[in-house]
Amino acid sequence: MSQGTKWIHHVKKLSVANVSAALVEKGQSRVIDASLTLIRERAKLKGELLRALGSVKASASLLGVPLGHNSSFLQGPAFAPPRIREAIWCGSTNSSTEEGKELNDPRVLTDVGDVPVQEIRDCGIDDDRLMNVISDSVKIVMEEEPLRPLVLGGDHSISFPVVRAVSEKLGGPLDILHLDAHPDIYHAYEGNLYSHASSFARIMEGGYARRLLQVGIRSITKEGREQGKRFGVEQYEMRTFSRDRHMLENLKLGEGVKGVYISVDVDCLDPAFAPGVSHIEPGGLSFRDVLNILHNLQADVVAADVVEFNPQRDTVDGMTAMVAAKLVRELTAKISK
């Protein structure tokens, strides 16, 4: 049982012991308000700077969501955001994306810090409210034009509150490009509606996506296929990738909707390229396959996430951290204009 879960049970015991529910609620609300205030002030500062510089239509802004407790196997993705940042700026490579954008230019990339997930859970706050905090954090970033959120997970359960926030803020559904070994569309995996294996069921139920394209799939159950059909998901499995490659490397998305969201689960890659994941699934995409899909995508990318990197399983001197960092770099190039 995680520390946050222990505190939720402890708070419930306090309530039974006649500790005022209003007192507990007041304390929890103060923690949430403080968490959002820090993100708000950072985003406000970055937004004001970019507006003063001018000539920026969109700029990627990193927002970390170090959440791992909705994982069905290992909780290591909670430790990923600082490792990804460290790899982005470690100096072993230059600060340019492959398409020539300079990450050290604030007009291209900014950072508003992390949602303090563990601190929030330590106050006994349950997942319903935590998901709302994540959504509110994303909306705060989007309120500061020209910032667009590039979210560092965390397990894949974070995609639901992030996509919900982007869709609600923009006022309509999105097209979603989802790269993953798994469809993550169980109704409630192991009884958990917020499981990392259920995030896209919540997204589709909420009407936050017009189209959902899932690419790299190679671990899918009968329920995963049935749920895909139920929601009209376009599932592209690795067993047919050679047939689908040309189409997937020439995608045009987002016409008639509010924009395109990209969700990259690091385990979409074959473990030869990214061993530092919780669910090692052979037979995946090469790193260049992923970059070809991203580079050739024609779309107005309004937000993105990189999830499921597990530093506790990384090998070869942080190789997967560098892979995750490169994904962030190239997504930055798709978002910034």
QUIGICOR-V994077 format. One record per residue. BURIAL is I if it has 9 or more other ideal C-beta (glycine too) atoms within 8 Angstrom, else O. Layout:
burial: (BURIAL BURIAL)
This chain:
burial: (O O O I I I I I O I I I O I I O O O O O O O O I O O I I O O I I O O I I O I I I O I I I O I I I I I I O I O O I O I I I I I I I I I I I I I I O O I I I I I I I I I I I I I I I O I O O O O O O I I O O I O I O O I I I I I I I O I I O I I I I I I I I I O O O I I I I I I I I I I I I I I O I O I I I I I I I I I I I I I I I I I I I I I I I I I O O I I I I I I I I I I I I I I O I I O O I O I I I I I I I I I I I O O O I I O I I I I I I I I O I O O O I I O I I O O I O I O I I I I O O I O O I I O O I I O I O I I O O I I I I I I I I I I I I I I I O I I I I I I I O I O O I I I I O I I I I I I I I I O I O I I I I I I I I I I I O I I O O O I I I I I I I I I I I I I I I I I I I O)
